[in-house]
Amino acid sequence: MTYMKMLCSTAALALVTANAALAEVTPEQVWENWKSLSTAYGQTVTSTSAAREGDVLVVRGLNITSKNADAEATVTIEQLNFADKGDGTVDVTMSETSNMVMRTDAVEDVPATTTTLDVLTPGLLVNASGTAEEMRYQFTGPTITVRLAGIDAPDAPTDLKVEGVVSGMSGDYLVSGSADKTIASTFKADGLSVVIAGTNPEDSSKIDAKIDFAGLSGQSNTDTRGDMSDMAAALKAGAAISGSFAYQSASMDVKATDATGTTSLTGINAGGDLNFAMDAMRLAYGGTAREASMTASGPQIPFPQLNLAYKEGAFNLVMPVSKADTPADFGLLLKLVDLTVSNEVWDMLDPGKQLPRDPVSVVLDASGKAKLLVDLMDETAMTNMAGTPGELHALTLNALQVKAAGAEITGDGALTFDNTDLTTFSGVPAPTGNVNLKAVGLNGLLDKLMAMGLIPEDQMMGARMMLGMFAKMVEGEPDTMTSAVEFKDKHLFVNGMQLQ
């Protein structure tokens, strides 16, 4: 994350196409805008010299440093050139090779570590335009490579190779404001390739991994406020970050070798996306993946090859982050659709082929309201926290689905909670509301599991009794049960019968 912020600043030397024929910027204005952008992210910028050489402002010996309590990162760029094109715009170029040094202090059993990365940007071109108050940058680069140059730490691998290459990249940034800045960006790239290889000096095991993404695109919006290195304070002052990232396809090929042999893992998918947002009120993070398949083989797998595939996977989390007097929204989505596994796995679990081998699906979609009693981004407040960090005020089960082995459970419902009553339900805020559940094929699945010997007969009797208490059969629908759970007046009812 630290390096990406610096790369944004360095390639935000670059970022946005001129949009007003009458507007113009000078090399000095672009240099000052770039420095102020780094400062807005909480970074320190120094250089050994910055002087005109004809139409070009040349900056030498540039260092950009970020710090926190126990770590420091510095990017060093030998030379930056800000060339006045004579049309009101400025071209920015930089040394084709720069580096980043990250130092972390020793923490408990983790020793102090110094990691050095080389950054290669051949052909990177940035054009700046607009005005000093609203500067536009547009950038293109055939390749940007980030490569591990070395790790100084006890027992660090001596042959470790880590390299990421972005190809065919282009994009733009719009930087507005003075001390506090608003940055809007877009980018696209033909691909991203990551390679990791090396030997563990402790046991001589080896790793060789390659991950590729194709058809990348993304956008982001950032409002900086105050000291962005103190995120809790910056959020309170109005800082906000949001963005999204998408790709058209991905693949991976991983091999791990130890004394027992080589384990291989390969996989592909048909694209996906990620999205994120954070401000004083909320943190949001989510993503999807489509048409994924994976294959694994190796000495620890009890058959020649394990295959796994699914049509869609998704997650989404929305939660409050700041202490507040009123409840705020939260949400959680977990989704896995049409998961299939190798027949060899089914044969191991069900050699008699008694269970239907239909695809498995799991969906949980919930939302609600909660009130935080402490700022989650405030490390001091979290360390000194006594009791729970917040209160649950409402919970809605938008959708529930579990579908496997010929059975399916679905449900929905909504509850509110009385946080002044923590005694009626043994420490849980007293709920009010309803939850409705439906099960199809569950009795048939239980019969098969007992016949397979997976559930002993005495335990099955207990399970049947529990089902009888909490569910009722639906007339005219084979092997279908429903359960209506209601919390009312500090009591619990199931299918109209009071249980508490």
Long-range contacts (C-beta under 8 A, 24 or more apart in sequence): 2-66, 2-73, 2-102, 3-73, 3-75, 3-100, 3-102, 3-117, 3-146, 5-41, 5-43, 5-66, 6-38, 6-43, 6-64, 6-66, 6-73, 6-75, 6-100, 7-119, 7-144, 8-173, 8-183, 8-185, 9-34, 9-37, 9-38, 9-41, 9-43, 9-64, 10-64, 10-75, 10-77, 10-94, 10-98, 11-121, 11-124, 11-126, 11-139, 11-141, 11-144, 12-37, 12-137, 12-173, 12-175, 12-183, 12-185, 13-80, 13-92, 13-94, 13-126, 13-128, 13-137, 13-139, 14-92, 14-124, 14-125, 14-126, 14-127, 14-128, 14-137, 14-138, 14-139, 14-173, 15-126, 15-136, 15-137, 15-138, 15-139, 15-171, 15-172, 15-173, 15-174, 15-175, 15-185, 16-128, 16-129, 16-130, 16-135, 16-136, 16-137, 16-138, 16-172, 16-173, 16-174, 16-175, 17-127, 17-129, 17-136, 17-138, 17-172, 18-88, 18-89, 18-127, 18-129, 18-130, 18-136, 19-129, 19-130, 19-136, 20-129, 20-130, 20-131, 23-88, 23-129, 23-130, 23-131, 24-87, 24-88, 24-89, 24-129, 24-131, 25-88, 25-89, 25-90, 25-128, 25-129, 25-130, 25-131, 25-132, 25-135, 26-84, 26-90, 27-52, 27-55, 27-56, 27-57, 27-82, 27-83, 27-84, 27-90, 28-57, 28-82, 29-132, 29-135, 30-82, 30-90, 30-92, 30-128, 30-135, 31-57, 31-59, 31-80, 31-82, 32-132, 33-128, 33-132, 33-135, 33-175, 36-178, 36-179, 36-181, 37-175, 37-181, 37-183, 38-64, 40-179, 40-180, 40-181, 40-224, 40-228, 41-66, 41-224, 41-228, 41-229, 42-66, 42-227, 42-228, 42-229, 42-230, 55-83, 55-84, 55-86, 56-81, 56-82, 56-83, 56-84, 57-81, 57-82, 58-82, 66-229, 67-229, 68-229, 70-104, 70-105, 70-107, 71-102, 71-103, 71-104, 71-105, 72-102, 72-103, 73-100, 73-101, 73-102, 73-103, 74-100, 74-101, 75-99, 75-100, 75-119, 76-100, 76-101, 82-128, 88-129, 89-127, 89-128, 89-129, 90-127, 90-128, 90-129, 91-125, 91-126, 91-127, 91-128, 92-125, 92-126, 92-127, 92-128, 92-137, 93-124, 93-125, 93-126, 94-121, 94-124, 96-120, 96-121, 96-122, 96-124, 97-121, 99-149, 111-153, 111-154, 112-153, 113-151, 113-152, 113-153, 113-156, 114-151, 114-152, 114-153, 115-148, 115-150, 115-151, 115-152, 116-148, 116-149, 116-150, 116-151, 116-152, 117-146, 117-147, 117-148, 117-149, 118-145, 118-146, 118-147, 118-148, 118-149, 119-144, 119-145, 119-146, 119-147, 120-144, 120-145, 120-147, 121-145, 130-174, 133-176, 133-177, 133-178, 134-174, 134-175, 134-176, 135-174, 135-175, 135-176, 136-172, 136-173, 136-174, 136-175, 137-172, 137-173, 137-174, 137-175, 138-170, 138-171, 138-172, 139-169, 139-170, 139-171, 139-172, 140-169, 140-170, 141-166, 141-169, 141-170, 142-167, 142-168, 143-167, 143-169, 144-169, 155-201, 155-202, 156-201, 157-198, 157-199, 157-200, 157-201, 158-199, 158-201, 159-197, 159-198, 159-199, 160-197, 160-198, 160-199, 161-195, 161-196, 161-197, 161-198, 162-194, 162-195, 162-196, 162-198, 163-194, 163-195, 164-192, 164-193, 164-194, 164-195, 165-192, 165-193, 165-194, 166-191, 166-192, 166-216, 167-191, 167-192, 167-193, 180-223, 180-224, 180-225, 180-226, 180-238, 181-222, 181-223, 181-224, 182-221, 182-222, 182-223, 182-224, 183-220, 183-221, 183-222, 183-224, 184-219, 184-220, 184-221, 184-222, 185-219, 185-220, 185-221, 186-217, 186-218, 186-219, 187-216, 187-217, 187-218, 187-219, 188-216, 188-217, 188-218, 189-216, 189-217, 190-214, 190-215, 190-216, 191-215, 191-216, 192-216, 192-247, 203-258, 203-259, 204-258, 205-256, 205-257, 205-258, 205-259, 206-255, 206-256, 206-257, 206-258, 207-254, 207-255, 207-256, 208-254, 208-255, 208-256, 208-257, 209-252, 209-253, 209-254, 209-255, 210-252, 210-253, 210-254, 211-250, 211-251, 211-252, 212-250, 212-251, 212-252, 213-247, 213-249, 213-250, 214-247, 214-248, 214-249, 214-250, 215-247, 215-248, 215-249, 215-271, 216-245, 216-246, 216-247, 217-245, 217-246, 217-247, 218-243, 218-244, 218-245, 218-246, 219-243, 219-244, 220-244, 231-377, 232-375, 232-377, 232-378, 232-379, 235-278, 235-279, 235-280, 235-321, 235-322, 235-377, 236-280, 236-322, 238-280, 239-279, 239-280, 240-277, 240-278, 240-279, 240-280, 241-276, 241-277, 241-278, 241-279, 242-276, 242-277, 242-278, 243-275, 243-276, 243-277, 244-273, 244-274, 244-275, 244-276, 245-273, 245-274, 245-275, 246-271, 246-272, 246-273, 246-274, 247-271, 247-272, 247-273, 256-298, 260-299, 260-300, 261-298, 261-299, 262-298, 262-299, 263-296, 263-297, 263-298, 263-299, 263-300, 263-301, 264-295, 264-296, 264-297, 264-298, 265-294, 265-295, 265-296, 266-294, 266-295, 266-296, 267-292, 267-293, 267-294, 267-295, 268-292, 268-293, 269-293, 278-321, 280-321, 280-322, 281-320, 281-321, 281-322, 281-324, 281-328, 282-318, 282-319, 282-320, 282-321, 282-328, 282-329, 283-317, 283-318, 283-319, 283-320, 283-321, 283-376, 284-316, 284-317, 284-318, 284-319, 285-316, 285-317, 286-314, 286-315, 286-316, 286-317, 286-333, 287-314, 287-315, 287-316, 288-312, 288-313, 288-314, 289-313, 289-314, 302-348, 303-342, 303-344, 303-348, 304-344, 305-342, 305-344, 306-341, 306-342, 306-344, 306-345, 307-340, 307-341, 307-342, 308-339, 308-340, 308-341, 308-342, 309-339, 309-340, 310-336, 310-337, 310-338, 310-339, 310-340, 311-337, 311-338, 311-359, 312-336, 312-337, 312-338, 313-337, 318-367, 319-370, 320-370, 320-371, 320-372, 320-390, 321-372, 321-375, 321-376, 321-377, 322-372, 322-375, 322-376, 322-377, 323-372, 323-373, 323-374, 323-375, 323-381, 324-371, 324-372, 325-371, 326-371, 327-369, 327-370, 327-371, 327-391, 327-393, 327-394, 328-369, 328-370, 328-371, 328-372, 329-367, 329-368, 329-369, 330-367, 330-368, 330-369, 330-370, 331-366, 331-367, 331-368, 332-364, 332-365, 332-366, 332-367, 333-364, 333-365, 333-366, 334-362, 334-363, 334-364, 335-362, 335-363, 335-364, 335-365, 336-360, 336-361, 336-362, 336-363, 337-361, 337-363, 350-452, 352-452, 354-448, 354-451, 354-452, 355-405, 355-406, 355-445, 355-448, 355-452, 356-405, 356-406, 357-405, 358-403, 358-404, 358-405, 358-406, 359-403, 360-403, 360-404, 360-405, 361-401, 361-402, 361-403, 361-404, 362-401, 362-402, 362-403, 363-399, 363-400, 363-401, 364-399, 364-400, 365-397, 365-398, 365-399, 365-400, 366-395, 366-396, 366-397, 366-398, 367-395, 367-396, 367-398, 368-392, 368-393, 368-394, 368-395, 368-396, 369-393, 369-394, 391-417, 391-419, 391-429, 392-417, 392-419, 392-429, 393-417, 393-419, 397-435, 400-437, 405-445, 405-448, 406-441, 406-444, 406-445, 406-448, 407-439, 407-440, 407-441, 407-442, 407-444, 407-445, 408-439, 408-440, 408-441, 409-437, 409-438, 409-439, 409-440, 409-442, 410-437, 410-438, 411-435, 411-436, 411-437, 411-438, 412-436, 413-485, 415-487, 421-490, 424-490, 425-500, 430-487, 430-490, 431-487, 432-487, 432-488, 433-486, 433-487, 434-484, 434-485, 434-486, 434-487, 435-484, 435-485, 436-482, 436-483, 436-484, 436-485, 437-471, 437-482, 437-483, 437-485, 438-480, 438-481, 438-482, 438-483, 439-471, 439-480, 439-481, 439-482, 439-483, 440-477, 440-479, 440-480, 441-479, 442-467, 442-479, 442-481, 443-467, 443-479, 443-481, 444-479, 469-494, 469-499, 470-494, 470-495, 471-495
